[in-house]
């Protein structure tokens, strides 16, 4: 049963998104961003969280709401990976009050701008630690 279902339209398709139950929401929201960070990510873990998230999304087939609870249902009812990503973003925004009114995309854009600088700083710090401090002794 979906909590507080809300119909949305993405790329011409209608979907019903819903709120997460409290404990599932905590797991999804705390795990989702961490498993998706480039170069740190764990795709299998991120995919598992995506399946949990999609278990709270449905499509109307005839008079029945069909929950997109597995890979085959998702692939059969969502036309593209881009649509899937937009549904995921809509779910995060709908379930996180601090991301509503477009703040999710602003937050993600802010993170996307900060990550390269953080990676460069981290690599520079590691480079300094790995570089020899003195000239190596020559054998001559």
N, C-alpha and C positions, 0 to 999 in steps of 0.2 A: 504494500500500500504506500503510495506516494504522499509525503507530507507537504501541505500547502502547494499543490501543483499549479503551475503557471505555463500557459501556452506561449511559445515563441516561434518566430519564423526566421530561418537562416537559409540563405541561398535558395529561396522559394519552397523550402520544405518546412512543415510544421512539426514541432517537437514539444513534448510536455516535460518541463524540468521541475525539480522539486527540492525541498529542503532536506538536508541530511539529518538522521537521528543524531543526538548529541555525541555519543561515543564514536560512531562511524565518521561523523563530521570532523571530530578532533583528529582522528587518524589520517583522514584524507587531506585535510588542510595543513597539517604539520609535515606530512610526508611528500606531498605533491611538488612543492617548489624545490626541495632539497634533492629529489631524485632526478630533476630535470636540468640542473646546472651543467653547462657544457664542461667537459674534461674532468668533472667530478662525478658525473651522473652514473646511474646504474639503470640502464634501459629496462631490464627485467622488472626491477622494483617500480619504476615509473609506470610501466605498462600495467602492472598489478593494481596500482593505485587508480589508473585510468579506468580499468574494469570495475573497480569498486564505485567510482564516481558515476560511471555510465549505468550502474544498477539503479540509479535514481532518475533516469531519463527514459521516457517512453515515446512511442509513436502510436497514432490511432490507425488500426487496421480494421475496417468495417466498424463494428460497434464496440470493439475491444481495444483497450490500451495495452500495447505490447512493450514490456520493459526490455530495454537493450542490455541484457545481462550477460552476454557472452560475445565472443569474437564473431561468430557466424551471424548473429542478429545485428550486430553493429555493422558489419560489412554488407549485409543485405539491405539495410535500411538507411545507411548514410552513404551519400554518393561520392565523397572525396575525403582525403585526409584533412584538407583545409576546413571543411564543414565540421569534421570531428573536433578539430582544435577550437573552432568557434563555439561549439557546444560546451566543451570543457571550460573555456573562458567564461561563458554565460553562467555555468554552474558555480564557478568560483565566485563570480560577482554576486549571484543571487544568494549564496550561502554565507557570504562575508560582508557584514554591514559596512565595514571600513573600505570595501572595494566598490560600493555601489555608486551610481551616477557617473560611471566612466572612470572611476579612480583605479580600477584594476589595470586598465591599459596604461594609465599614467604611471602607476607603480611599476609595472613591467618595463616600460620605456626607461624609467629612472634606473632600474636595476641593470638593464641592458647597457646603459651608458656608463655605469660604474664598474661593471665586471671587467672590461678590458684594462682599465687603469689598475685595478686590484691585481689582476693576473700579471701585468707588467711589473708592478712593484714586487710581487712575490717572486717572480723569476729573477729580477735584479738582485733581491736579497739573497736568494739561493746561489746566484752566480758569484756574488761576492764571497760567499762562504766556501765555494768550491774552487775559486781561483787561488793559485799560489800567492802568498804574501811576499815572498822573496824570489829573486831569480834563482832558478835551479843551478846547482853547482855543475860546472863543466868538467868533463873528464880530461881535458888537456892541461 
